[in-house]
Amino acid sequence: MSETAGSAFGPSIGEVIGAIPDWAGRRVTTAPISGGLTNRNYRVDVDGVPHFVRIPGAGTDLLAVDRANELHNTRAAAAAGAGARVLHHLIAWDIIVLEWLDARTMSNDAFQSPGQPARIAEALRRLHAGPRFRDDFDMVALAAHYLRVVDEQGIPVPAGYREHLGAVPRLAAALRAHPLATVPCHNDLLAENYLDDGERLWIVDYEYSGNNDPTFEIGNTAQELGFDEARLWELVGAYFGGATPALVARCRLQMIMSDVGWTLWAAIQARISQIDYDFWGWAVERWARAAAMIDGPDFEGWLAATAAG
């Protein structure tokens, strides 16, 4: 696809540049940024000043991405000092241009170094203490929505998925027994959604953000980063000022719920995405993690400890 002509997959980066009056007549260079799982991302230098440009991917309505909610929450996260500022918004295409953060994209390997759980907790507390987000986020409800999508579209899901769905109401009931106050959460904290400027961590990409139980945020990122038991306890302790078996059990249930939902997200992406990525492998991997926890010897204990509070 030409980078100067439009396509069925949305505007080209050339069209985006032409739609921003402030950039007219200035020296502009572009470079694609690899690694995005939903959108097309670019670095755009304008008279030597870098910017981040996000062009939405196709079919994200099936993934329940609300671009107005994302925009509102991206601005709120910036106000909290947790994320990059929005510099331009092209409403016709739902394109956002963000300030460029001079920071490296993190990885699971990078998060294995000592002290990282405390740095994550600091970044999460900064975000969670900021302005409320526009909408709420509930992974139980989102997973139910995704399940309707896969049924309506005839999309396959990993083996054993439906046979384990009876665990979800039990898990949800345990979490509701002693609910925590919701805070503005990111809810999709892969390693790559953290940027490290050498001093602190920034959090980017607010497509699935919403007010939520903070233990979902902790459980989700611990699961995505592959944290072991010791690192999970360290993260919980750093965030809450101390870890208890009940809090860790609650985060364990949220780790399961995170994978229950994102498994279906990946299955849908395997059908609709134009990005060259093994989304089906992603779905199978996440479901294997969730099923192992549900079928494991500690699941009943996590339910009981969470319900007891």
TASULBEL-V140402 format. One record per pair of residues at least 4 apart in sequence whose C-alpha atoms are under 6 Angstrom apart, sorted by the first residue. I is the first residue (numbers start at 1). GAP is how many residues later the second one is. D is the distance in Angstrom with one decimal. If there is no record, write none. Layout:
<<I:GAP:D> <I:GAP:D>>
This chain:
<<3:9:5.3> <3:10:6.0> <4:8:5.8> <4:10:4.6> <5:7:5.8> <6:5:4.7> <6:6:5.0> <9:49:6.0> <11:4:5.9> <27:19:5.7> <27:20:5.0> <28:17:5.5> <28:18:4.6> <29:15:5.7> <29:16:5.2> <30:13:5.7> <30:14:4.5> <31:11:5.6> <31:12:5.3> <32:10:4.3> <33:8:5.3> <33:9:5.1> <38:19:5.4> <39:16:5.7> <39:17:4.7> <39:18:4.3> <40:15:5.1> <41:12:5.7> <41:13:4.7> <42:10:5.9> <42:11:5.1> <43:8:5.7> <43:9:5.0> <44:6:5.6> <44:7:5.1> <45:4:5.1> <45:5:4.2> <50:50:5.7> <51:47:6.0> <51:48:5.2> <51:49:4.7> <52:45:5.6> <52:46:5.0> <52:48:5.5> <53:44:4.6> <54:41:5.8> <54:42:5.6> <55:40:5.3> <60:5:5.8> <61:4:5.8> <65:142:6.0> <70:4:5.9> <70:136:5.5> <70:137:5.1> <73:60:5.3> <74:132:5.9> <76:55:5.7> <77:5:5.3> <77:6:5.2> <78:4:5.6> <78:5:4.5> <78:6:5.3> <78:7:5.2> <80:47:5.9> <80:50:4.5> <82:45:5.3> <82:120:5.5> <82:121:5.9> <83:119:5.6> <83:120:5.3> <83:121:5.7> <84:15:5.8> <85:13:5.6> <85:14:5.6> <86:11:5.9> <86:12:4.6> <87:10:5.5> <87:11:5.3> <88:8:5.8> <88:9:4.9> <89:6:5.8> <89:7:4.6> <90:4:5.7> <90:5:5.0> <103:92:5.6> <103:93:5.0> <103:94:4.0> <104:91:5.4> <104:92:5.3> <105:87:5.6> <105:90:4.7> <106:85:5.5> <106:86:5.2> <106:88:5.7> <106:89:5.7> <107:84:4.9> <107:85:5.8> <108:83:5.7> <108:117:5.2> <111:5:5.7> <117:118:4.7> <118:120:5.3> <121:117:5.8> <121:118:4.8> <123:78:5.9> <124:4:5.9> <125:4:5.9> <128:55:5.3> <128:56:5.1> <132:52:5.4> <133:51:5.4> <133:77:5.6> <133:78:5.9> <135:75:5.3> <136:74:4.6> <136:75:4.4> <137:73:4.7> <137:74:5.6> <137:75:5.5> <139:4:5.8> <143:118:4.5> <149:4:5.9> <150:4:5.6> <150:5:4.6> <158:126:5.7> <174:129:5.8> <174:132:5.8> <174:133:4.5> <177:130:5.3> <178:131:5.9> <180:33:5.9> <182:29:5.6> <182:30:4.6> <182:31:4.7> <183:28:5.0> <183:29:5.5> <184:26:5.7> <184:27:4.2> <185:24:5.7> <185:25:5.5> <185:26:5.5> <185:27:5.8> <186:20:6.0> <186:23:4.3> <187:22:5.7> <187:30:5.4> <189:4:5.9> <189:32:4.9> <190:34:5.5> <193:10:5.7> <193:11:5.2> <194:8:5.6> <194:9:4.8> <195:6:5.5> <195:7:5.0> <196:4:5.9> <196:5:4.6> <215:4:5.8> <215:36:5.3> <216:4:5.7> <216:38:5.0> <219:32:4.6> <219:35:5.3> <219:36:4.5> <220:35:5.3> <220:38:5.7> <221:4:5.9> <222:5:5.2> <223:32:5.7> <227:4:5.5> <227:5:6.0> <233:4:6.0> <236:7:5.5> <237:4:5.2> <237:5:4.0> <237:6:4.3> <245:4:5.9> <246:59:5.1> <246:60:5.4> <249:53:4.7> <249:57:6.0> <250:56:5.2> <254:4:5.9> <256:34:5.0> <259:4:5.6> <259:27:5.3> <259:31:5.8> <263:20:4.4> <263:23:5.6> <263:24:5.8> <266:13:5.2> <266:17:5.1> <267:13:5.8> <267:16:5.8> <269:4:5.1> <270:9:4.9> <270:10:5.5> <287:4:6.0> <291:4:5.9> <292:4:5.7> <294:5:5.6> <302:4:6.0>>
